Amino acid sequence: MLHEFIHFFAPLTANCRDFRARWASAAALGEDSVSGRWQGEWISETSGHRGPLRCVLTIVSPALWHLAFNAGYSRIFRACYTADFTAASDEGRWAFTGREDLGVIAGGLYEYSGYATLTEIICRYKSPRDQGEFRLKRVNS
């Protein structure tokens, strides 16, 4: 119960100004790579909660991706954070993994794994108290 109360305040500590700037500048990126804008939803298998999710994916190197996320909670709250993923290409599809400690208020250490194509990203996430999935589609600028 205490964890749920603390987790409720996580969006209040998130600074989404950086995400909005990334989202605006990503509009000009081409559609011939996975970099750019993505939109969809997060779905918690633990609690059954779900919400809107936006992401800006930046390729740092062929094996390293930087992702900025903006997740909606309870229709009015937003949480923004970034994570780095290690990626490997396999015939038009990329497999990736990552880990990011979002701090105690946001749920601790999250581990990610999934795949991406030029049109979708499917990502499993797991933390000490939650697990679920991100489902994202490319946003056409």
N, C-alpha and C positions, 0 to 999 in steps of 0.2 A: 504494500500500500504506500509506504514512504517513497519507494522508487518511482511509482506512477506519479506521485505528487511532484517530485523533483523533476522528472522527465517532462512534465507539463510546462515547466518554465524554460526549457531549452530554446524554444523559438525566440524568447525575449532577449537572449544573449547573442543571437545570430546577427551578423552584419551583412545585409543583402545588397549593399551598395556596390560592392565589388562584383557580385554576380550580375547585376543589371548592366554594368559596364561591359562585362564579358559577353553577355547576351546580345547587346547592341552591336558590338564589333564583330561578332561571329556571323552576322547576317550576310557579310560579303564573301564568306568562304564558299568554295566550290563544292559540288556534290560528287566529286570523283574520289573522295576519301571519306573516312569515318569522322574526320574532324568537322566541327560545326555544331549546330543547334539540334537538340533532341527533346522530345516531349512525350509524356505518357503518365504512368502512375506507379506508385509503390503500393505493395500489398503485404501486410503483416499476416503470416500464418499463425503466429502466437496469439495475437489479440483479435484478429479479424478486421482491424482498422485498415483503411486505405486512403489515399489522397493523391492529388496531382503532383507530378514531378517534372521538372525541367532540368536539362543538363547541357553544358557546353563542354565538348570534348576537344582537347588540343593535343596534337601529336608532338611530343617533345623530341622523340627519336623513334625509329621503327619498333623498338621494344619498350618504350615508355610513353604512357598516355597520362595527361593531367585532366581530371574531370572536376568541374564545378557544378554543384547541385543546388537546386532550390526546390524544397519539398513543402507541400501544404498540409496542414493539420487542422482538423476541426473547423474547416471552412474559413477561418480567419487568421490563423497563425502561419508563419513561414519560417523555415529553418534553412540556412545556407551554409554549405561547407565544401571543402575540396578533398580530393583523394587522388593518389597516384596509382596507376595500374600497370603491371607488366603484361605486355601483349606479344603474341606470336601469330603470324599469318599462316593460314593453311587453306590454299585454293579458294580465295574469295571470301573467306571467313576468318575472323580473328578470335582466338581464345585469349582470355585475360584473367588475371588474379590481382588482388590488392588487399591491403590492410590499412586501416586508419583508426587512430584513437581519437574519438570525438569528445572525450572527457566524460566525467561521471554524470553530469547533468543530461547529456545527450545519449547516454547508454553505454559508454566505454569503448572497447576495442571492437570494431566491425571488420569482418573478413568478407571479401567479395570474390566471386568467380562467375564466369559466364562467357558469352560469345557475342560478337557483333558482325553484322553484314553492312552493306551500304544503305540498307533500309530499316534495320531493327537492331536493338540491343536488348538482350535478355540477361539479367544479372541476378544471381542468388546472393543474399546477404545473411550474415549471422553475427549476433552479438551475444553477450552473456544472458540477456533477457529477452531477446527478440530474434526472429528469423523470418525471411520472406523473399520477395522478388521485386525487382524493378522491371517494367516493360516499357520500352521507349521506341518511338518511331521518329525518323528524320523529319525535321521541320523544313519545308520548302520556303526559302526566303522570299 
